[in-house]
């Protein structure tokens, strides 16, 4: 296994400032980290040479460059290992981006041209959405790993989440990025202003590049007003086809959910086995849709009525939350599914594929057929509102026969997704695990264009090396037994 060389041991204490405006806000996040201890770096690592120096508040910082097998890895996801781009496949230096150093009000004043904005200092820096909500504002991106992942990782992977159906992904809330190219040259792509079309849009190029094109040290984020009210409902269906048919028609009747989640019967069965009771009394193993509506009170009331009227002849049963505690109980069903799958086998492969909304039913029909073909369970749940479904293939790690069937199943699944007009990843990225499927999704010309961009911005190949383009078969490497915090049994 590759060893991880930590070169970021210290960071200054950080100050958090958030600015409140009655309509909208922007926060600027600056990460102040010594990328390498200047006094002993060259002595301890003779294969590396010093890169460009730069100053942050009077402190000297620099990015090391590579002479031999010395690489820089942004470790964007803290303790999260969901994203295959956060996995180490060779010896490399790591740059820890887990501590956000500053939230400043200057970019807000730039954005609005106002000097009358009040500044509130927070004693403890939490996630962007927690800080925003404390001031009546809202940062919509909500990846499921947000308790473990970092903002830098979310930008590097263009993280999604459950609210994408209404609000979009991380890219939709990034106005500007600051950081450094592989040679240490500083960059500023975008600004905290509403219009910016000067030159090529390299800001959006870096978002979702999985740490392979540059080192992001700060970001200007857009905040929006916090929704006044939220409503949650759960609907049971006799089959996956019925549930996904309801999804397609939902948008046609004018309902705009902030969350629309799907659970197939395999997933529901696992959750019911774990808890020992049916989610809907008298209707075990239903396929389920979880719906959240948000907005002003009048709009939520209108959409709730529209939704319930629409579901009357489609859903076998439904339940709605009257309080936040009841809503949390409904969402616990969704969270239980992931950990409960281990009743089927001790190892799972989680594939975050995306297909058009009207092809989701076809995909689920295929996962059920695949289960029969390879003899392994394929429980599936995900974000039905945007077609991003998480297909799991469950197998026992100690069984070579199971591993062989799981590998074959993943290849078959990826091809089916592409045939349906979809994409092999919607949230997790390519990294190592999905590199073998790049040639299935993209033409040689498309991949060559991507490689050209990588070569232009990182000619030495020192930023998150070996990812995306180099074939890597996880099956050919020794597996490490790791228990992820969201998959605890």
N, C-alpha and C positions, 0 to 999 in steps of 0.2 A: 504494500500500500504506500502511496506517496506520502512523504512526511510534509507537514505543514510548518513553514518557518515563519513565525510571527515577527514582523518588523515594526509593529505599531503598538508599543507598550504603554505609552502615556498620552494623556490628552488634558488640556486645560479644563478647569471647571467651566461650565457653560451657562450663559444667561439666556433666558427665554423671554421674548416679548411678542405679544400678539396684539393686533390692532382690530378694533371693532368698528364697523360701519353699518349703518342700518340696512343697506341693500346688498353689498357684496364686498369681498375682501381678497387680498393677496398676501401670502406670507412668503418671505424669503428665508430659505434654510441654508446655512453655511456650515460645512463640516470643517473644523479646524483640527487636523491630525498631523503629527509628524509621520510622513510616509516611511521614514527610516531614521534611526538614531545617527545623526551626522558624525558624532565623535568616534564611533567604532564600527560603522557599517563597512567601510572599505577594508579595514583591518580584518574583520571577521569573515567577509565574503570577497575574497580576492578576484573571483570571476566576474564581479560586477564593477561597473564604472559609474561615476557620478553623473547624474543627469542635470537638467536645468534647475537652478535655484529660484525660489520665489519667496516673497515676504507676506506674512499674514499677521497683522497687528504687531509688527516689529520682530516676529519670530521667523527664523530661517527654516524653510522646508525644501525638500527636493525629491524628485522621482528618480529612482535608480534605473539605469538602462542595462541592457543585457549584452554580454560578450559571448557567453556559452549557454549552458542550461540554467539560466537565471530568468525567471518570469515574474510578472506582476499579475496578481489575481485580486480583483475586487471581490471581497466576500460579502455579497450584497444581502444575503437572506438570513443573517444572524444564525439561529439554530434551525432554520427551515431547510429541509433537504428535498422538498417537493420538486423544485426546479432543477432539471438535469444540468443547467449551466453552472450551478454552485458546487459541483463535484470536482475534486482534484484528481487528475489523471497523470501527474508527474510532479517532481520536486519543483516548488515555486515559492516565491515570496508572496505573502498575503498583505493586503491593505484593508484594515478593518474599518468599515464605514458605519458601524453600528451606533455610534454616538452622534446625535445631531447637536451642533454646538450653539447655533444662534437662530433665533427667530426675530427678525427686525421689522420695524415699521416703515423704513425708508422707501421700500418698493411700493408700499401702499400710497404714500404721498406722491411718489412719481406717477403712479397709475391714475390717481384722481386729481392731482394738482392741489391737494388740500394740506393745510398746516394745522387744522383744528382737530385732528384725530387724537383721541385719547389712547394712551399706551397702558396696558396692564401687564405687570410682571408676574409670571407664574413661578411658584416655588419649585415645582417639579415638572419636568418636561415629559409629556406622554405622547401618544400617537397624534398625528395631525388632526384626525377626526375628533379625538377627545378634547384637544385644545380648542378647536373651532366650535364645537358644540357648547363648550363652557361660555362662549360669547354669543350664542344664538346664531352661529354660522354653521356651514355644512361642507365637509370634504367628502364627496360621494364615493370614490373608489374604495371598495371593501373586500379585498381578497380574504379568503377563508383563513389564511395563515397570518392575518394581520397582527395577532398576538405574538408572533414569533419572527415575522419578516421585518425588514426595515424599509424606509421610504426610498433609499437608494436602490435597493433590490427591486422594489416595485417599479421604479422608473426603468431600470435596466431590462426588466422583463415585460414592461408595459402591462402590469398586472390588471386583472379584471375583477371578478367577484359577482355576487348575486345581484347587485343593483345596476349592472351594465345594461339591462334591458331598457331602462329609462334614462340613465345618466351617462352611459358610455364608460370608457376605460381610463387608465391613468393618463394616457397621452392627451385626452381631452381637457385635462386640468393642469397641464404644464405650459407656462408661458415662456419661460426661458431657462437655460442651463448654463452654468459656469463650470469650468474644470480645466483639464490638461490633456493634451494629446500624448501619444506614446513617447515622443522625444522631449517631453516636459514643457512644450510651448502651451501657454494658457489660451483658452478659448472662451468666448461668450456668444452663445447661440440663442438668440431671442432676448426679449426684455419684458419687464412687467408693464406692457402697454397693450392696447386692444388691437392694433394693427401693426404688422411687421412682415414685409415681403422683400427685405433687402438681401439680395443674393440667394443662393441655394438654401433650402430648408434643412440645414444640418441638425437642427434641434430634434426634429422628428426622426431623423436618421439614427441618432444616438439612442432615442427612446426605443426600447425593445431590442437593442443590439447585444444584449447579454454580457456587457462588460468587455466586448471585443474591440471597440473602436476608440475608446477614450475613458478618462477617469472623471466622473461627475462629482464635483465637490459642493455644488449648491444648486438650488432650483427655485424658481418663482412659481408658486402654485396659486391657482384660482380657487376661491371659496365662493359659495352661493348661499342664499338664505336657507336656514334650517326649516324643513317642512313643519307646518303647524300641527299636523295630526297624522297618525298612522293607523291603519286597520289591517288585521291579519285574518285570513280564512284558510281552511283546509278542506279539500274536496276528494272524495273517494270515487274510483271508477272500477268497473268490472274487468277492464283490460287496459294494457298500455296503449293500444290503438285508440280506444275511446278517450283516454286522457289527452293524448297528443292531437287528436282531432279537435278537441275543445280548445287547445292552445292556438291553433291556426285561426279558428273562428272568433276567438276572444278579441283580437285586435280589430276585426271587422265591425264589431258592435260598439267600438269607441272606448273600450277599457284600456287604460294605459298603466299597467302595474309597475311598481318600482321593483318588485321581486316576483319572479314566476319560476318556481322550482318543481322538478319532476322526480318521482321515485318509482322505479319499476317494481314488479311484484317480488322479484328475487331480493331486492334491497329491503322492502317492507317486511318480508318474511324473516330476514335476519334480525331486524329491529324488534319484531314481535317475539322472536325466540329469546333475545337478550333480556327483554323486559318481562317476559312471561305473560303478556296480555295483548289482545288485539288492539290496534290503533283505533279502529272503528268497530264497536261492539256488534257482533253478529255478522261482520263482513271481513273475515281474516284474509290476508294476502291481497288486499286491494292495491291497485296502482293509484298513486296520490299526486295531487297538485297542491302546492303551498303558494298562496298569493298574498302579497302585501301591496296596499294602496297607500299613497301619501299625498300631501298637499294641504290646501286650506280646508277647514272643516266642511264647508258647503260642497266643495269638489269631491272630497272623500265620500260624503253621504251620497252624492249623485252617482259616483262610480260604483259604490257598494251595491246600490239598488240595481244598477245596470248589470253588474256581475252576477248577482243572485238570480235575477230574472233569466239571464242567459243560461246559467247552470241548472235551472230547474229540471229540464228534460234531459240533461246530459249526465250529471253526476248522480251516483247511487246514494250518496249521503254527503253531508257537509257539517262543519263545525266552525264557529267563528269566535275570536277572542274578544272579550268585553273589557279586559284589563291588560296591562303590560305583563303581569304575571302569567295570565292565560296565554298571551302571545308567546312568551318565552317557552311555555310548556309545549306549544305546537312546534316551535322551531327546534326544540330538543329532539323531536322525531327525526328531523333532517340530520342533525349532528350525530345521532346515535348510529345511523346507517353505516358510516365509515368503519367505526370500531367493531360493529357487530358482524361485519363480513368475515372476521377471522374464525367464526364458527364453521365456515365452509372449508377453509384451508389456512395454513400458517403464513402464507405469503401472497401478496397481491401486486398486480401490475395495474397502475392507474393511468389511463390514457385520456387526455383532455381534448378530444376531437370536436370539430364543429361541422355541422351540415346545415343546409338551408332549412328554415322552419318546416316547410312542407315535405321534407325528406326525413324528419326525425322518426316518424312511425316506421319507415322502411329500414332505418338503421336499427331500431329496436327489434324488428322482425329478424334482422340478420343476427343480432347478438343472441337471440333465443335459439336460432338455428345453429350458430357457432357453438353454443353450449352443448348441444346434442352431438355435433360433429367431433369436437375434441374431447368431450367428456369432462370439461371443467366449467365451473360456475362462472357466469358473466354478469353479475349484478351491476346495474347502471342507474345513476342519478345525475342530476345536473341542472343547468340553467336553461330551461326549456324556452324562455323568452327570447334568447338569442341563439339557440341551436347548439350551445356548448355543453355537450354531455360527457360525463366522466364514466367511461366504460372500464370495468375492472375484470381482470382475469385472475381467478384464484387458483393457486396450486401449492403443493407441499414441497418445500425447498429440498428436502432430503431425497425426493423421488426424481431420478434422472428422466424417467418416462414422463412425469408431469411437466418437468422443465422443458422437455422437447416439444410437448403438445402446446405449452404456453407460448413458446417462441414462435411456433407455426401459427398459432392463433393471432398473435400480434401482427404478423405480416399480413395475414388475411384481412384483419380488421382495417389496417391502414389502407389497403388497396380498395376495400369497399367504401371507405369514407371518401377517397379521391373519386371513385366512380360515381358517387352520389353528388359530386360537385362541392365537396367539403375540403377541410384542411386538417392536417395531422396534429396540430396543436393550436389552441386558442388562448392559453394562459401560461402554461409551464415553460414553453420555449423548446428549442432543439437540444442545446447542450451536447451531451454525449449520447444519451439513450436513444434519441431520435435521429441522430446523424445518419444511420443506415437508410432512413426513409426519405432523405432529401432528394435523391434521384428519382423517387417515385412521384414526388409532389412537383418538382421543378425541372425544367429543361436544362440541358447543358449550357445553353446561352445564358439563362437566368442565373445559374450558379456561378458561371464565369464572371458575370457582372458583379455579383456579390463579392467574389474573391478579389476583384479589382479594387473595390472600395476598401476592403480590409487591407490590401497591400499598400494602397495609397496612404491610409491613416496610420498603419502600424507595420511598416516595412520589415521590422525585425521580428514581428510575430510574438511580442512579449506580453500582450494583453489577453488574458484568459485563453491561453494557447490550446490547440487541439480540439476546440469546440466547433460545432456546427458543420464544418466541411470535411473533417477527417473521419473516415469510417471507424466505428468503435462498437464492438459487439460485447455488451455487458455479460453475455452468457459465457464468454471465454475467460472471465476473470473471477477470482475468488470472491464470493459474496460475504459481506460483513453483516452481522446480526445487529441491527439498530432498531430501537423502538421509538417511533416518532411520537411526539407529545399528543397530537390530535388523533392518533391511531392506537392509543393505549387500550389494553384489553382488561 
